Amino acid sequence: MSHASRHGVLSDAFGPTEGAALRLKQAALVIAGIAVLAICAKIKVPVPGSPVAVGMGTFAVLGIGAAYGARLGLVTIMGYMLIGMLGFDIFQSSTADLNGVEYMMGGTGGYLLGYVMATVLLGVLAQRGWDRSVLWMALAMLLGNILLYIPGLAWLGTLYGWDKPILAWGLTPFIVGDLLKLALAALILPLAWKLVGKARG
């Protein structure tokens, strides 16, 4: 067994660990995770001094990746994408009139791909124990954000042209909010593990 496989994620720390009961727990976690993603996608918190409100969607994406692990996190984020693809208004900027595949192929399409990639990355890093330390969790969130932005900015440039202010559109207005979410997650996940340890003790 490798060193990485010896670390459980938060979703492993409670409830059944095998058999049909485990499958039921995992199904419930997927449904709950999709609901959290849909709700958080619509939450926007104003930041003083920033022209853009902080959307909580990326916080939910990265947090679920860390809490669920790579495999269950991937199933959850793909379930979320499938529901959005079917036309439900569950994405951050989707509306009753702009949704589904049409929305997903628009300016945010690259970021949605980044959601999937970042979820898996955070899951892998959590399985290596990165979510149990404030500093390591902060680094995991930073890497997750970078991975999220790479396809997001690449798609914006491809869609609208690299002569446009792509970074001003898709990166710089969100830096303050992302740093705040990074700090929040870096505190919450290790704290959750400490609470789990106390509960077991």
C-alpha positions in Angstrom: 0.0 0.0 0.0 1.4 3.4 -0.9 1.8 6.2 1.5 -0.9 8.2 -0.3 -3.5 5.5 0.0 -3.2 5.4 3.8 -4.9 8.7 4.3 -8.7 8.9 4.4 -10.7 12.0 3.5 -13.4 13.6 5.6 -16.2 11.6 4.0 -14.4 8.4 5.2 -14.4 9.5 8.8 -18.0 8.9 9.5 -20.8 6.4 8.7 -20.5 3.0 7.1 -17.2 1.9 5.5 -18.3 -1.2 3.5 -21.1 -3.0 1.8 -24.5 -1.7 0.7 -24.6 0.8 3.6 -21.4 2.5 2.2 -23.0 2.7 -1.2 -26.0 4.4 0.3 -23.8 6.8 2.2 -21.9 7.6 -1.0 -25.1 8.2 -3.0 -26.4 10.5 -0.3 -23.1 12.4 -0.3 -23.3 12.8 -4.1 -26.8 14.2 -3.9 -25.9 16.5 -1.0 -22.8 17.6 -2.8 -24.7 18.5 -6.0 -27.2 20.5 -3.9 -24.3 22.4 -2.1 -22.7 23.2 -5.5 -25.9 24.5 -6.9 -26.7 26.6 -3.9 -23.2 28.0 -3.5 -23.0 28.8 -7.2 -25.7 31.4 -6.7 -24.2 33.0 -3.6 -22.2 36.2 -4.2 -20.6 38.1 -1.4 -19.5 41.8 -2.0 -15.9 42.6 -1.2 -15.0 46.1 -0.3 -12.5 47.6 -2.8 -13.2 44.9 -5.4 -15.4 45.4 -8.5 -16.5 41.8 -8.4 -18.5 40.0 -5.7 -17.0 36.7 -4.4 -18.9 33.8 -5.8 -18.9 30.8 -3.5 -19.1 28.2 -6.3 -15.3 27.6 -6.5 -15.1 27.3 -2.7 -17.7 24.6 -2.9 -16.0 22.8 -5.8 -12.6 22.7 -4.1 -14.1 22.0 -0.7 -16.0 19.0 -2.0 -13.0 17.7 -3.8 -11.0 17.8 -0.6 -13.8 16.4 1.6 -14.9 13.6 -0.8 -11.6 12.5 -2.4 -10.9 12.2 -6.1 -13.3 9.4 -7.0 -16.4 10.5 -5.1 -15.6 14.2 -5.9 -15.4 13.4 -9.6 -18.8 11.6 -9.5 -20.3 14.6 -7.7 -19.0 17.3 -10.0 -19.9 15.3 -13.1 -23.4 14.8 -11.7 -23.6 18.6 -11.2 -22.4 19.2 -14.8 -24.9 16.7 -16.2 -27.8 18.4 -14.4 -26.6 21.8 -15.7 -26.3 20.3 -19.2 -29.9 19.2 -19.1 -30.9 22.9 -18.7 -31.4 23.4 -15.0 -30.3 26.9 -13.8 -27.6 25.8 -11.3 -24.5 27.5 -12.6 -23.2 30.8 -11.3 -24.3 33.0 -14.2 -26.9 30.8 -15.8 -30.5 32.0 -16.1 -33.9 30.6 -17.0 -33.2 31.8 -20.6 -29.4 31.0 -20.8 -28.6 27.5 -19.6 -27.7 24.0 -20.6 -25.2 23.3 -23.4 -25.5 26.9 -24.7 -24.4 28.3 -21.4 -21.6 25.7 -21.0 -20.2 26.6 -24.4 -20.1 30.3 -23.6 -17.4 32.3 -21.8 -17.5 30.2 -18.6 -17.1 26.9 -20.4 -13.4 26.7 -19.7 -13.9 27.3 -16.0 -16.5 24.5 -15.8 -13.8 22.2 -17.2 -11.5 23.6 -14.6 -14.0 22.7 -11.9 -13.7 19.1 -12.8 -9.9 19.1 -13.0 -9.6 21.0 -9.7 -12.0 18.7 -7.9 -9.9 15.7 -8.8 -6.7 17.5 -7.8 -8.0 18.5 -4.4 -9.3 15.0 -3.9 -5.9 13.5 -4.7 -4.1 16.0 -2.4 -6.6 15.4 0.4 -5.9 11.6 0.1 -2.3 12.5 0.7 -3.2 14.3 3.9 -2.9 17.9 2.7 -6.3 18.8 4.1 -5.1 18.2 7.7 -2.6 21.1 7.8 -3.5 24.8 7.3 -0.4 25.5 5.3 -0.7 22.4 3.1 -4.4 23.0 2.6 -3.7 26.6 1.6 -1.2 25.3 -1.0 -3.7 22.8 -2.3 -6.3 25.5 -2.7 -3.8 27.7 -4.5 -2.9 24.8 -6.9 -6.6 24.1 -7.4 -7.3 27.7 -8.3 -4.4 27.7 -10.8 -5.7 24.6 -12.4 -9.2 26.0 -12.6 -8.0 29.2 -14.3 -5.8 27.5 -16.9 -8.7 26.1 -19.1 -10.9 29.1 -18.1 -8.5 31.7 -19.5 -7.5 29.4 -22.5 -11.2 29.1 -23.5 -11.8 32.9 -23.1 -8.8 33.6 -25.4 -9.9 31.0 -27.9 -13.5 32.2 -27.9 -13.0 36.0 -28.0 -9.4 36.3 -29.3 -6.1 36.8 -27.6 -6.0 40.5 -28.6 -8.7 41.1 -26.0 -8.0 41.8 -22.3 -8.4 38.2 -21.3 -6.7 38.5 -17.9 -8.7 41.6 -17.0 -11.9 39.7 -17.9 -11.2 36.4 -16.4 -8.5 36.6 -13.7 -7.5 39.9 -12.0 -11.0 40.9 -10.7 -11.3 37.6 -8.9 -7.9 37.4 -7.1 -9.1 39.1 -3.9 -12.1 36.8 -3.6 -10.0 33.7 -4.3 -7.5 34.6 -1.6 -10.3 35.0 0.9 -11.8 31.6 -0.1 -8.3 30.0 0.1 -7.8 31.3 3.6 -11.3 30.1 4.6 -10.8 26.6 3.3 -7.3 26.4 4.8 -8.8 27.0 8.2 -12.0 24.9 7.9 -10.7 21.6 6.6 -8.0 21.1 9.2 -10.4 22.3 11.9 -12.9 19.7 10.8 -10.3 17.0 11.1 -9.5 18.2 14.7 -13.2 17.9 15.5 -13.3 14.4 14.1 -10.4 13.5 16.2 -12.0 14.9 19.4 -15.3 13.1 18.6 -13.4 9.8 18.2 -11.5 10.4 21.4 
